[in-house]
Amino acid sequence: MKRIGREVGGLAQLVTRFGNEITQVVQDIHGSVANPFGLRGQEYTPAPMVYNLVRYGFRQAGNLAGLADLAADPGRELRDSLDLQSILNGVFGQLLVEQQSHYALPMTLLPSGKLQGDTLVLFLHGLCMNDSCWNNPAADSFSQWVRRELNADVRYLRYNTGLHISDNGRKLAGLLAHTALPERIILVGHSMGGLVARSALHQARERGDSWADKVSHLACLGSPHQGALLERVGNNANRLLATTPWSRPLMRLGNLRSDGIRDLRFGYVLEAQWRDRPLDDTRPSAKVPLDPEVKQLFIAGSVSEPEHPAPRGDWLVSVDSALASRLYPDAPLLTRELFYQMGHMTMIEESRTYARVQRWLED
């Protein structure tokens, strides 16, 4: 019951924050309409009491929504709410952390307990997802194979995907540095998870963490190494709102999207890539070199028919971005694989994906 209460509180906080932002947008639009040329000394200041009442209403709506959810099923555990929590963390992750909300997901290695075996195989999920995405027959079969053939212990990372990829990479590097690890580590990341794995490995090398020397293989499944087109389109659309004083306040809502989503615009994996740049920058920064000691596998999906001369991406990530063709044209330790008629979300549920990873590990 106490856990559910924390979930309700987190939702109420988020509804209240979003309501405040919407109210501020409306207030700013009203001011722009009343004073379209922004003349000094003629600022429009609508009755603040009206907007404060609206904000109060959103706050109470958030509380009532959470209480109604609790009353409908008072014995419910995370069940469906873990997926909802993961989505909200992906979209508003940094806001939840700023509010010190219990709804913000902490980074966790699952299942907990002492690691066994000679090898750690660590799975990392993508944006707005959680570790349950690996609960499917194809992934289970692969996990059984690594346990049997590699004497591996299989673990799953759960994390707040709304934080900067570099922040999650730093957290993962620290988590592994303080964990008793076996002699070999294999990292498998889907989408954003692959970028987090690369970030953690790079930062561990820079810090001199010993666990980086144990990593032998890193597989990225549909990871946007060169960025995701959808975020670039969304960013450009949000920039267009700044062209008029009437639409400019709407940028507040677009700017609420998480730092993790912004990082996907160009596939940023380190803080140095985004730290001194505008939030809506349209130019990518310098690339991060691949680890020179670790074998890597980049898998891309395409919804196109087999052998299509110009294959489209997997709906979310282009083939070129997932294979990092432009970033790393010559990489001796990098293997690339393209699968036709494979979508972004189905990639982690298809036996073709894990069969390829298995052959790569066997080689």
Wavefront OBJ file of the C-alpha trace (Angstrom):
o trace
v 0.000 0.000 0.000
v 2.868 2.329 0.838
v 4.455 1.643 -2.553
v 1.230 2.427 -4.393
v 0.956 5.643 -2.403
v 4.359 6.715 -3.727
v 3.208 5.967 -7.279
v 0.098 8.110 -6.771
v 2.205 10.937 -5.398
v 4.540 10.775 -8.384
v 1.669 10.937 -10.858
v 0.052 13.807 -9.008
v 3.336 15.752 -9.102
v 3.666 15.220 -12.844
v 0.082 16.232 -13.605
v 0.538 19.353 -11.483
v 3.805 20.306 -13.222
v 2.353 19.752 -16.691
v -0.762 21.719 -15.737
v 1.381 24.616 -14.564
v 3.251 24.621 -17.869
v 0.023 24.580 -19.899
v -1.394 27.426 -17.815
v 1.782 29.476 -18.307
v 1.568 28.879 -22.065
v -2.022 30.129 -22.159
v -1.080 33.136 -20.048
v 1.840 33.999 -22.353
v -0.323 33.612 -25.466
v -2.919 35.939 -23.982
v -0.164 38.467 -23.301
v 1.136 38.172 -26.885
v -2.312 38.668 -28.355
v -3.008 41.704 -26.183
v 0.385 43.246 -26.952
v 1.459 41.749 -30.311
v 4.433 44.035 -30.824
v 5.816 43.712 -27.304
v 5.831 47.456 -26.719
v 7.613 48.483 -23.557
v 5.423 49.890 -20.878
v 2.377 48.221 -22.413
v 2.858 44.682 -21.136
v -0.342 42.773 -20.717
v -0.775 41.277 -17.281
v -4.004 39.250 -17.124
v -5.587 38.898 -13.713
v -3.113 36.584 -11.931
v -5.857 35.254 -9.674
v -7.537 33.559 -12.645
v -4.401 31.663 -13.636
v -3.562 30.764 -10.045
v -7.025 29.227 -9.752
v -6.395 27.199 -12.913
v -3.064 25.975 -11.525
v -4.783 25.029 -8.298
v -7.343 23.098 -10.329
v -4.633 21.105 -12.099
v -3.018 20.309 -8.763
v -6.279 18.964 -7.375
v -6.953 17.102 -10.630
v -3.612 15.350 -10.259
v -4.418 14.336 -6.702
v -7.905 13.129 -7.646
v -6.596 11.152 -10.627
v -4.104 9.358 -8.432
v -6.653 8.650 -5.698
v -9.219 7.381 -8.210
v -6.589 5.056 -9.664
v -5.815 3.738 -6.187
v -9.475 3.319 -5.229
v -10.229 1.345 -8.390
v -7.678 -1.347 -7.498
v -6.202 -0.847 -4.005
v -4.327 -4.157 -4.031
v -2.540 -3.565 -7.321
v 1.259 -3.754 -7.497
v 3.263 -2.329 -10.379
v 1.755 -4.705 -12.975
v 0.600 -2.226 -15.637
v 1.974 0.803 -13.829
v 5.625 -0.201 -14.380
v 5.106 0.255 -18.122
v 3.353 3.581 -17.521
v 6.105 4.647 -15.144
v 8.750 3.706 -17.727
v 6.997 5.737 -20.432
v 6.650 8.802 -18.210
v 10.293 8.471 -17.150
v 11.292 8.392 -20.813
v 9.300 11.509 -21.682
v 9.730 13.564 -18.486
v 12.595 11.785 -16.688
v 14.646 14.799 -15.678
v 11.549 16.616 -14.379
v 10.808 13.714 -12.051
v 14.392 13.799 -10.760
v 14.255 17.581 -10.295
v 11.081 17.156 -8.245
v 12.712 14.327 -6.253
v 9.715 12.250 -7.203
v 9.391 8.642 -6.089
v 8.106 8.022 -9.600
v 11.634 8.464 -11.016
v 13.127 5.044 -11.709
v 16.487 4.388 -10.026
v 19.154 2.457 -11.922
v 18.929 -1.168 -10.836
v 20.635 -4.414 -11.809
v 18.051 -7.206 -11.891
v 17.668 -9.734 -10.469
v 19.615 -8.642 -7.425
v 22.137 -10.861 -5.707
v 25.702 -12.078 -6.113
v 26.829 -12.788 -9.669
v 27.652 -16.385 -10.572
v 29.518 -18.037 -13.446
v 32.401 -17.001 -15.674
v 30.569 -14.381 -17.759
v 28.063 -11.584 -17.188
v 25.600 -10.973 -20.017
v 23.895 -7.643 -19.350
v 20.798 -6.542 -21.300
v 19.932 -2.825 -21.549
v 16.456 -1.724 -22.689
v 15.563 1.290 -24.825
v 13.662 4.553 -24.416
v 10.399 4.419 -22.409
v 10.893 0.703 -21.793
v 11.982 -1.499 -18.899
v 13.603 -4.868 -18.295
v 10.353 -6.759 -18.963
v 10.854 -6.159 -22.710
v 13.322 -9.065 -22.682
v 10.617 -11.477 -21.481
v 9.964 -13.207 -24.785
v 10.698 -16.702 -26.179
v 13.542 -15.603 -28.484
v 15.419 -13.731 -25.749
v 14.758 -16.539 -23.258
v 16.209 -19.100 -25.664
v 19.322 -16.973 -26.138
v 19.697 -16.557 -22.368
v 19.521 -20.327 -21.916
v 22.236 -20.737 -24.535
v 24.667 -18.298 -22.869
v 24.050 -19.919 -19.493
v 24.756 -23.352 -20.923
v 27.585 -22.599 -23.366
v 29.314 -19.639 -21.707
v 28.541 -20.439 -18.057
v 27.018 -16.971 -17.946
v 24.909 -15.102 -15.433
v 22.193 -13.074 -17.180
v 21.178 -9.729 -15.692
v 18.974 -6.835 -16.821
v 19.408 -3.105 -16.313
v 16.424 -0.929 -15.395
v 16.955 2.835 -15.585
v 15.341 6.229 -16.122
v 15.554 6.677 -19.901
v 14.613 10.374 -19.668
v 18.011 11.330 -18.242
v 20.943 12.215 -20.466
v 22.506 9.123 -22.028
v 25.829 10.326 -20.649
v 24.335 10.480 -17.128
v 23.033 6.931 -17.401
v 26.384 5.845 -18.826
v 28.165 7.391 -15.853
v 25.736 5.745 -13.417
v 26.212 2.349 -15.082
v 29.990 2.714 -15.051
v 29.848 3.468 -11.327
v 27.418 0.614 -10.657
v 29.662 -1.941 -12.370
v 32.762 -0.506 -10.698
v 31.209 -1.316 -7.319
v 29.984 -4.792 -8.282
v 31.923 -8.053 -7.909
v 32.144 -9.094 -11.551
v 33.237 -12.294 -13.318
v 36.181 -12.365 -15.715
v 34.147 -11.609 -18.841
v 31.353 -9.136 -19.654
v 29.046 -9.081 -22.701
v 26.757 -6.067 -23.186
v 23.571 -6.235 -25.288
v 21.617 -2.997 -25.724
v 18.455 -2.238 -27.664
v 18.041 1.246 -29.172
v 19.014 3.793 -26.482
v 20.370 0.891 -24.415
v 23.172 0.377 -26.928
v 24.184 4.033 -26.617
v 24.121 3.810 -22.806
v 26.390 0.751 -22.994
v 28.834 2.596 -25.273
v 28.744 5.628 -22.959
v 29.434 3.543 -19.857
v 32.326 1.717 -21.523
v 33.902 4.955 -22.775
v 33.614 6.683 -19.394
v 34.960 3.604 -17.611
v 38.034 3.714 -19.867
v 38.543 7.399 -19.100
v 38.240 6.754 -15.350
v 40.488 3.704 -15.452
v 37.797 1.319 -14.165
v 39.046 -2.258 -14.260
v 35.704 -3.655 -15.430
v 36.209 -2.091 -18.886
v 39.057 -4.564 -19.520
v 36.615 -7.419 -18.911
v 34.232 -6.393 -21.695
v 34.788 -8.634 -24.714
v 31.655 -7.958 -26.798
v 29.066 -5.176 -27.159
v 25.979 -5.652 -29.325
v 23.742 -2.723 -30.323
v 20.296 -3.651 -31.651
v 18.729 -0.815 -33.639
v 20.707 1.898 -31.830
v 20.664 5.397 -33.416
v 24.434 6.006 -33.475
v 23.987 8.850 -35.965
v 20.760 10.069 -34.394
v 17.033 9.551 -34.842
v 15.199 11.409 -37.604
v 11.984 11.671 -35.567
v 13.666 13.756 -32.850
v 15.313 16.010 -35.435
v 11.958 16.602 -37.128
v 10.326 17.316 -33.750
v 13.121 19.700 -32.802
v 12.820 21.626 -36.072
v 9.041 21.826 -35.673
v 9.505 23.207 -32.169
v 12.003 25.798 -33.478
v 9.401 27.001 -35.993
v 7.161 27.980 -33.094
v 9.643 30.735 -32.253
v 8.929 32.569 -35.497
v 5.860 34.403 -34.180
v 5.077 35.931 -30.761
v 1.756 34.070 -30.699
v 3.225 30.587 -31.184
v 6.429 31.165 -29.207
v 4.862 30.298 -25.815
v 4.002 26.832 -27.162
v 7.725 26.049 -27.218
v 7.473 25.578 -23.457
v 5.544 22.355 -23.981
v 7.944 21.060 -26.624
v 10.871 21.849 -24.350
v 9.417 19.628 -21.630
v 10.580 16.519 -23.505
v 13.331 14.706 -21.690
v 17.087 15.098 -21.985
v 17.278 11.476 -23.093
v 15.014 12.157 -26.073
v 17.072 15.229 -27.012
v 20.257 13.137 -26.969
v 18.734 10.833 -29.583
v 18.703 13.740 -32.078
v 22.348 13.001 -32.904
v 23.095 9.940 -30.770
v 25.019 11.791 -28.060
v 26.763 9.449 -25.613
v 29.036 11.869 -23.717
v 28.370 15.100 -21.813
v 31.005 16.943 -23.853
v 28.822 16.497 -26.941
v 25.856 18.472 -25.563
v 27.082 20.499 -22.547
v 27.945 23.817 -24.249
v 25.375 23.662 -27.035
v 21.863 25.165 -27.315
v 18.996 22.818 -26.422
v 17.624 23.034 -29.956
v 20.952 22.862 -31.810
v 20.569 21.513 -35.347
v 24.217 20.551 -35.891
v 25.815 17.357 -34.561
v 28.977 17.569 -32.485
v 32.182 15.548 -32.860
v 31.833 11.767 -32.876
v 33.000 9.491 -30.072
v 35.487 6.837 -31.236
v 34.650 3.164 -30.868
v 36.407 1.230 -28.116
v 39.594 -0.198 -29.662
v 39.620 -3.337 -27.504
v 36.007 -4.553 -27.690
v 34.324 -6.436 -30.529
v 31.072 -4.711 -31.469
v 28.025 -5.759 -33.463
v 25.617 -3.174 -34.894
v 22.304 -4.610 -36.080
v 19.879 -2.593 -38.217
v 16.299 -3.406 -39.108
v 14.459 -2.419 -42.269
v 10.773 -2.624 -43.116
v 11.694 -2.949 -46.810
v 11.539 -6.125 -48.886
v 14.707 -8.265 -49.042
v 17.506 -6.908 -51.222
v 15.792 -3.542 -51.673
v 18.341 -1.183 -53.288
v 17.555 1.662 -50.846
v 16.148 0.012 -47.714
v 14.122 2.129 -45.344
v 14.741 2.010 -41.617
v 12.840 0.153 -38.925
v 10.234 2.976 -38.538
v 12.282 4.783 -35.865
v 15.967 4.420 -36.797
v 17.425 4.600 -40.301
v 19.633 1.815 -41.602
v 22.560 4.207 -41.976
v 22.239 5.370 -38.365
v 21.889 1.883 -36.860
v 24.938 0.657 -38.811
v 26.892 3.907 -38.183
v 28.099 3.746 -41.767
v 29.161 7.400 -41.955
v 30.555 7.644 -38.429
v 32.793 4.586 -38.597
v 33.446 3.657 -42.235
v 36.553 1.659 -41.265
v 36.351 -0.197 -37.949
v 38.257 -3.506 -37.731
v 36.397 -4.790 -34.648
v 32.941 -3.727 -35.841
v 30.520 -6.179 -37.480
v 27.366 -4.847 -39.168
v 24.191 -6.754 -39.996
v 21.009 -5.665 -41.764
v 17.733 -7.565 -41.415
v 14.892 -6.920 -43.852
v 11.234 -6.890 -42.832
v 12.138 -6.191 -39.214
v 10.656 -3.364 -37.140
v 12.277 -1.456 -34.307
v 10.189 -2.919 -31.482
v 9.938 -6.450 -32.909
v 13.727 -6.655 -33.218
v 14.105 -7.843 -29.627
v 11.418 -10.496 -30.103
v 12.752 -12.124 -33.274
v 14.865 -15.284 -33.255
v 16.877 -13.906 -36.215
v 18.346 -11.235 -33.957
v 19.608 -13.603 -31.285
v 20.772 -16.220 -33.783
v 23.038 -13.561 -35.298
v 24.350 -12.481 -31.896
v 24.986 -16.127 -31.043
v 26.980 -16.746 -34.269
v 28.946 -13.568 -33.600
v 29.863 -14.757 -30.097
v 30.781 -18.217 -31.397
v 33.063 -16.703 -34.042
l 1 2 3 4 5 6 7 8 9 10 11 12 13 14 15 16 17 18 19 20 21 22 23 24 25 26 27 28 29 30 31 32 33 34 35 36 37 38 39 40 41 42 43 44 45 46 47 48 49 50 51 52 53 54 55 56 57 58 59 60 61 62 63 64 65 66 67 68 69 70 71 72 73 74 75 76 77 78 79 80 81 82 83 84 85 86 87 88 89 90 91 92 93 94 95 96 97 98 99 100 101 102 103 104 105 106 107 108 109 110 111 112 113 114 115 116 117 118 119 120 121 122 123 124 125 126 127 128 129 130 131 132 133 134 135 136 137 138 139 140 141 142 143 144 145 146 147 148 149 150 151 152 153 154 155 156 157 158 159 160 161 162 163 164 165 166 167 168 169 170 171 172 173 174 175 176 177 178 179 180 181 182 183 184 185 186 187 188 189 190 191 192 193 194 195 196 197 198 199 200 201 202 203 204 205 206 207 208 209 210 211 212 213 214 215 216 217 218 219 220 221 222 223 224 225 226 227 228 229 230 231 232 233 234 235 236 237 238 239 240 241 242 243 244 245 246 247 248 249 250 251 252 253 254 255 256 257 258 259 260 261 262 263 264 265 266 267 268 269 270 271 272 273 274 275 276 277 278 279 280 281 282 283 284 285 286 287 288 289 290 291 292 293 294 295 296 297 298 299 300 301 302 303 304 305 306 307 308 309 310 311 312 313 314 315 316 317 318 319 320 321 322 323 324 325 326 327 328 329 330 331 332 333 334 335 336 337 338 339 340 341 342 343 344 345 346 347 348 349 350 351 352 353 354 355 356 357 358 359 360 361 362 363
